Amino acid sequence: MPGQKNPGSGFTMLELTVVMLIMIILLGVSLPNFSNLFESNLEKETHRIAAIIDELRLQAILKSENYQLVFDTNKSEYQVFTTDPQDSSITNPHEKYRTPIKLTPPIELTKISTEMEEETTTRRFGGEKLEFDKIFGRQYIFRIDSSGFIDLFTLNLKDEDKVIALTVENIMGEISISREEPL
């Protein structure tokens, strides 16, 4: 009959709900990867360093090991070492990071500083106040001990036209990353 509706046509509320749920799950899984498409190489490199620091802190606590993170401003690279608990001068390359980790060109380390704001300097873990830049081409060692405490420092990375800073703000490894700023 031309004016009568077929009761089997259309979608039920349950079918629509299931489809919406599947779409929400797919969107939730793909959204973080989608946002990475808009992240600059400078931000990606900074987040990679932060992830390595977080990983080392966790490993130090779980394995009761001490680590050294050595940054070389001249070569724009860093390396991870495991240190002897009795003698910190005895180091071995970290099992996962055996070779130096080079920053992706044109990104380079421009400045490393252990000088923090006045209120945080009283909570520092080890090390003296130092600051140096690319001109000196020095290495600086930051320690992560077996309790997860880490030396405080700030790294400045730059590419052709922007600079970004990664700061370890407290001995518990809280990391902040600044916004990219023009040079």
ROLO-340935 format. One record per residue (C-alpha): x, z, y; residue number from 1; residue in three letters. Coordinates in steps of 0.05 Angstrom, whole numbers, plus 32768, in hexadecimal, padded with zeros to 4 digits. Layout:
N
(pt (X,Z,Y),NUM,"ala")
...
END
This chain:
183
(pt (8000,8000,8000),1,"met")
(pt (801D,7FED,8044),2,"pro")
(pt (800D,802D,806B),3,"gly")
(pt (8021,8060,8035),4,"gln")
(pt (8066,8083,8034),5,"lys")
(pt (808F,8085,7FF4),6,"asn")
(pt (809E,80CF,7FE4),7,"pro")
(pt (80E1,80BC,7FC2),8,"gly")
(pt (8100,809A,7FFF),9,"ser")
(pt (8130,80BC,8030),10,"gly")
(pt (8160,80F6,8028),11,"phe")
(pt (8150,813E,8017),12,"thr")
(pt (816A,8177,8041),13,"met")
(pt (8198,818C,8007),14,"leu")
(pt (81B8,8147,8004),15,"glu")
(pt (81C4,8146,804F),16,"leu")
(pt (81E2,818C,804C),17,"thr")
(pt (8212,8178,8014),18,"val")
(pt (8228,813A,8039),19,"val")
(pt (8233,8162,8079),20,"met")
(pt (825B,8197,8053),21,"leu")
(pt (8288,8161,8035),22,"ile")
(pt (8293,8142,8079),23,"met")
(pt (82A5,8186,8098),24,"ile")
(pt (82D7,8194,8061),25,"ile")
(pt (82F8,8150,8069),26,"leu")
(pt (82FB,8159,80B4),27,"leu")
(pt (8319,819E,80AD),28,"gly")
(pt (8350,8184,807F),29,"val")
(pt (8361,8147,80AA),30,"ser")
(pt (835C,8166,80EF),31,"leu")
(pt (83A0,818A,80EE),32,"pro")
(pt (83C2,814B,80D7),33,"asn")
(pt (839D,8123,810C),34,"phe")
(pt (83B5,8151,8144),35,"ser")
(pt (83FE,8147,812C),36,"asn")
(pt (83F8,80FE,813F),37,"leu")
(pt (83F5,8113,8188),38,"phe")
(pt (8430,8144,8183),39,"glu")
(pt (8471,812C,81A1),40,"ser")
(pt (84B2,812A,817A),41,"asn")
(pt (84CC,8162,81A6),42,"leu")
(pt (8491,818E,8192),43,"glu")
(pt (8498,817B,8149),44,"lys")
(pt (84E2,818E,8149),45,"glu")
(pt (84D4,81D0,816B),46,"thr")
(pt (849D,81E1,8139),47,"his")
(pt (84CC,81CF,8100),48,"arg")
(pt (8500,8201,8119),49,"ile")
(pt (84C9,8236,8121),50,"ala")
(pt (84B1,8229,80DA),51,"ala")
(pt (84F8,8230,80BF),52,"ile")
(pt (8501,8272,80E4),53,"ile")
(pt (84BE,828C,80C8),54,"asp")
(pt (84D2,8276,8082),55,"glu")
(pt (8516,8298,8087),56,"leu")
(pt (84F7,82D9,80A0),57,"arg")
(pt (84C7,82DA,8065),58,"leu")
(pt (84FF,82C9,8034),59,"gln")
(pt (852B,8300,8051),60,"ala")
(pt (84F5,8333,8045),61,"ile")
(pt (84E0,831B,8000),62,"leu")
(pt (8526,830F,7FE4),63,"lys")
(pt (8549,8348,800B),64,"ser")
(pt (857C,8317,8026),65,"glu")
(pt (859D,830F,8069),66,"asn")
(pt (85A1,82CC,808C),67,"tyr")
(pt (85C6,82AD,80C6),68,"gln")
(pt (85A9,8274,80EF),69,"leu")
(pt (85E3,824F,8111),70,"val")
(pt (85D3,8221,814B),71,"phe")
(pt (8607,81EF,8162),72,"asp")
(pt (85F8,81D5,81A8),73,"thr")
(pt (8630,81A1,81A7),74,"asn")
(pt (8615,817F,8168),75,"lys")
(pt (85CB,8190,8174),76,"ser")
(pt (85C3,81AB,812E),77,"glu")
(pt (85B9,81ED,810B),78,"tyr")
(pt (85CA,820A,80C7),79,"gln")
(pt (85B1,8244,809D),80,"val")
(pt (85DF,8273,8077),81,"phe")
(pt (85D3,82AD,8047),82,"thr")
(pt (85FF,82E8,8058),83,"thr")
(pt (861C,831E,802C),84,"asp")
(pt (85F7,8360,8038),85,"pro")
(pt (8638,8388,8039),86,"gln")
(pt (8662,8357,8062),87,"asp")
(pt (863E,8329,8093),88,"ser")
(pt (867D,82FF,809B),89,"ser")
(pt (8673,82E4,8054),90,"ile")
(pt (8641,82AC,8057),91,"thr")
(pt (8627,8276,8028),92,"asn")
(pt (85FB,823B,8038),93,"pro")
(pt (85B1,824A,802D),94,"his")
(pt (8597,822F,7FEB),95,"glu")
(pt (8562,8203,800D),96,"lys")
(pt (8587,81F1,804D),97,"tyr")
(pt (85CD,81E2,8032),98,"arg")
(pt (85E0,81AF,8067),99,"thr")
(pt (85D9,81B3,80B3),100,"pro")
(pt (8595,819F,80CD),101,"ile")
(pt (859E,816C,8104),102,"lys")
(pt (856B,8165,813B),103,"leu")
(pt (8548,8122,813C),104,"thr")
(pt (8569,80F8,8173),105,"pro")
(pt (855F,80F5,81AE),106,"pro")
(pt (854C,813F,81A9),107,"ile")
(pt (8585,816F,81B5),108,"glu")
(pt (8592,81B9,81C1),109,"leu")
(pt (859E,81C3,820B),110,"thr")
(pt (85A0,820D,8213),111,"lys")
(pt (85A0,824B,81E7),112,"ile")
(pt (8597,828F,8205),113,"ser")
(pt (8592,82D7,81EC),114,"thr")
(pt (8581,82F1,8231),115,"glu")
(pt (8539,8308,8230),116,"met")
(pt (850C,8324,8266),117,"glu")
(pt (851B,836D,8279),118,"glu")
(pt (84E3,838C,8250),119,"glu")
(pt (84F8,8369,820F),120,"thr")
(pt (8543,8376,8214),121,"thr")
(pt (8539,83BE,81FE),122,"thr")
(pt (8519,83A5,81BD),123,"arg")
(pt (8550,8374,81AA),124,"arg")
(pt (856E,8373,8165),125,"phe")
(pt (85B9,836A,8167),126,"gly")
(pt (85E4,833C,8190),127,"gly")
(pt (85FC,833D,81D7),128,"glu")
(pt (85DC,8318,8211),129,"lys")
(pt (85F8,82D2,8212),130,"leu")
(pt (85E4,8290,822E),131,"glu")
(pt (8604,824D,8225),132,"phe")
(pt (85F1,8204,822B),133,"asp")
(pt (8604,81C0,8210),134,"lys")
(pt (8642,81BB,823C),135,"ile")
(pt (8666,81F2,8216),136,"phe")
(pt (8652,81D7,81D2),137,"gly")
(pt (8652,821B,81B0),138,"arg")
(pt (8635,8237,8172),139,"gln")
(pt (860A,8275,8173),140,"tyr")
(pt (85F5,829E,8137),141,"ile")
(pt (85B2,82C1,8132),142,"phe")
(pt (85A6,82F3,80FA),143,"arg")
(pt (8569,8300,80D0),144,"ile")
(pt (8573,833F,80A6),145,"asp")
(pt (8552,8352,8065),146,"ser")
(pt (851C,837A,8088),147,"ser")
(pt (8507,833B,80AD),148,"gly")
(pt (8523,8350,80F1),149,"phe")
(pt (853E,8316,8119),150,"ile")
(pt (856A,8310,8156),151,"asp")
(pt (8545,82FC,8195),152,"leu")
(pt (8556,82B9,81B4),153,"phe")
(pt (853B,827D,81DA),154,"thr")
(pt (854B,8235,81C8),155,"leu")
(pt (8540,81FC,81F9),156,"asn")
(pt (8539,81B7,81DA),157,"leu")
(pt (8533,8177,8202),158,"lys")
(pt (8529,812D,81F8),159,"asp")
(pt (852F,80F5,822C),160,"glu")
(pt (84FE,8112,825E),161,"asp")
(pt (84E2,8155,8246),162,"lys")
(pt (84FA,819A,8233),163,"val")
(pt (84D9,81CF,8208),164,"ile")
(pt (84EC,8217,81F7),165,"ala")
(pt (84E6,823F,81B7),166,"leu")
(pt (84EB,828A,81BF),167,"thr")
(pt (84F0,82C1,818B),168,"val")
(pt (84CD,82F7,81B3),169,"glu")
(pt (84D6,8335,8188),170,"asn")
(pt (84FF,834D,814D),171,"ile")
(pt (84C3,8341,811F),172,"met")
(pt (84CB,82F6,8129),173,"gly")
(pt (8491,82E7,8158),174,"glu")
(pt (849F,82A1,8172),175,"ile")
(pt (8483,827F,81B0),176,"ser")
(pt (848B,8236,81C2),177,"ile")
(pt (8484,8220,820A),178,"ser")
(pt (8461,81E2,8221),179,"arg")
(pt (848B,81A4,822C),180,"glu")
(pt (84A5,81A1,8273),181,"glu")
(pt (84C3,8165,8296),182,"pro")
(pt (850E,8168,82A1),183,"leu")
END
